[in-house]
Amino acid sequence: MSARKALCAPLLAAAVAIPLAIPSAAAAPVPMPAPVSGATHTTALRGVDVVAARTPVPGAGRTMVLTPAQTTRSFSLVGVSWDDPAASPRLAVTVRTRTAGTWTDWRTLRVGGDGTGMYAEDAPRPATARGATEPLWVGRSDGAQVRVGLLGGELPRGLRLDLVDPGVSAADSRIGPAAQSAPRTASRPAIVGRAEWGADETLRDLTFKYTNTVKAMFVHHTADSNDFTCADSPAVLRSIYRYHVKTNGWADIGYNFLVDRCGTIYEGRAGGVDKPVKGAHTLGFNNDTAAVAAMGTYTGTAPPAALVDGLSRVLAWKLGLHGADPLGKAELTSADSGSKFPAGTGARFNVIAGHRDAFNTECPGQKLYENLWRLRRGAERLMQ
């Protein structure tokens, strides 16, 4: 591979002579959107509604919970959680929502992904940490119905429905697709900061954790849905942030970066995008790594070209800061036996790896996983 070029120094704008008789007009600064906390509405899940049970509900296992189709407060993201974050219940969870005035089809909430597992080191108050399904973005809704099927074992204690309202922010109408003509360099790409997407910093743990370096980056997908536009991305991001903190009990959003299908790159976990911030993204391998999540689900859907480009740009820049070769390998040590590797053992990964390489999960989805070679080649080209 050819030697990496040094990061470019900021370019100096060419001076333009302006006649003294004509004062120059300074552009008015665009105000930063106010932080938006949103809200989480919870409902305990227990028992089977006899009226609802008269109509067959899809889903595997023995029906242990079936709620009526009920009106709720407004929400846009849904999940189901339980008391013990270390529990790995064998559940089949389905949900339907009343969205835009119409009840949707039944949809599956994934059990056993990022929402489960202890992540105790990332919980500032471990007693508040919870196990949970992956969250599902459904758009503005005001009704929900849930079925929980038991595949084996026992129903976890404290089973509840979590409905997240991301609130409304000026960011929701101001952030658009990334410019497709952006220069393909390994210098810092345009990144939408936390303040720009309306993050309420009072939600998270105000302390930061850092690792020594970034030897590798894990690629994820948020696995919520693809039923949102790029204009929805800030609200989706605020919902995931709130779910990770208020439902999972983590210190902050788990991922360091997120990229939507239009290629817009967002700052995830706080602490400085140019610093080796320790996230909660890949159980057992959060040390000396970072993570970027593709917003949406890419199990059966191919990632759009703009998304692949955005992922490649942030990977190239972040890895370049630490001298990591996007086509190379990285030696890491597992910190948790809940991963594919016992705690304390070494593991060898591609520098750009998929979440499934370290943990038993479908993430980042088969179609995105099949395109990791494009991300590696794309990042390598940008670092020439």
Protein Blocks (a to p, Z undefined) as FASTA:
>chain_A
ZZddddddddddddddddfklccddddddddddddebjadddddedjdfklmmpcceded
jdfbdcddddddddfbdcdddfblmbccdddddddddeehiacddddddehiamgcjklm
mmmblmlpccddddddebjafbdcdddddfbhjddehiacddddebjafklmmbccddfk
bccdfbdcddddfklnopafklpcfbdcddfbdfbdcdddehlamcbcfklmmmmmmmmm
mmmmmmnopabdfbfbdcdfkopacdfbehijkbccdddfbghilgopacdddedjfklb
ccdfklmmmmmmmmmmmmmmnopafkbccddddfbfkbmbdghiacdddfbdcfklmocc
fbeojklmmmmmmmmmmmmmmmZZ
